[in-house]
């Protein structure tokens, strides 16, 4: 039996490290080493094709109330385990591609996301 838990396997923590870095790089649009509210807004807009923007309060909430996030800030937020109980990021990400709640990815939405990235 192989134990893939983070405590037993450094590969899991390395994978998480790569995923966090990839997420940070995706949102650090201007490559300054900081994610700003504008960076977040620009990237999220691609996933919400029918909205101009998310409300500023929601963006600030996602940023943990900070004007910008460094890689260390983002990593710490993730490692602390989101303060939102019952939040499943994979489920929320899927909802972006399934705006009509059909249980299937809407290919038109997916095309639009890729064209705007």
N, C-alpha and C positions, 0 to 999 in steps of 0.2 A: 504494500500500500504506500503510495506516495502522498505526502502531505503538502498541498500547495498553498497552505495558509501563509499570510505575510510574515508571521512570526517564525515559521519554519523554513521559508524559502525566500532568499534574497531576490530571486527572479521576479516574484510578485511585486516587490517594492521597486525594482528597477523598471518594470513595466508601468507601474503607476507613475513613476518619475517621468518616463517618456511621454505618457499620456498628458500629464500636467503641463509639461514643457510644450507639447504640441498644441494644447488648448491655449496656453499663454501666447505662443507665437501667432496663432490664428487671430486672437483678439488684439494683439499689439500691432495694429495696422501700420502705424508710422515707424515701427521698429526703433522706438526710443527706450525700451526697457520698462515701459509703463503702459498699463491699460487705462485709458481715460473713459469718461462717460461717453464722449463722442465716438471713440473706437468701438465701445460696446454697442452703442446705438447703430452705428453703420453696419456692423456685422449681423446684429439681430434683425435689422430691417430686411435682410435677404431671406430670413425665415418667416417673415410676416408680410407676404406680398400685398396683402390688402390693407395694410396699415402704413402710415407714414413713419410712425415711431411708437415706441412704448411710452407710457407716461413717465415723466422724469422721476417720480417717486419710486416706481418699480425699478428703474435703472439704478437709482441710488441704493435701493435695497439689495440688488444683485451685487453692487460694489461694496457691500458691508458698510455703507455710510461714508466711505472715503472718496476723495476727489479723483484718486487714481490708485491702481494696484500694481505693485511690483510682482515679480515672479515669487519672491519669498512670501508676500502677502497672500497670493492665490494659493500657494502650496499649503500655507498654514490654515487657510479657510477650509480647504479640502481635508487636510489631515485631522482637523478638529472635528470633522464629521458635521456636516451641515446642521445648523441650529433649527432647521425646519424638519420636524419629525414627519415621517411618512412620505418624504419627498423621494421620488424615484426619477433620477435624471434621464434614464433610458426611456421611460414611459413618456416623460415630458418632451423629449426630443422626437419620439415617434409621432406625438400629437401634432407637431409642427408640419409633418409631411402628410398627415391625415386630417385635414381641417374639417371634413364632414363626418368624422367618427365612423368610418365604414369598416375599420379594421385593416385597411389596405393603404399602402402608400399611393398618393395621388401623383401620377407621373408628370402632370402639368406643373404642379408645385415643385417637384424635384428638378425639372428642367429650368424653371425660373430661378431657383436657388443657385444652381450651378452657373447659370448665365450671369448672375449678379456677383458671384464670388470672383 
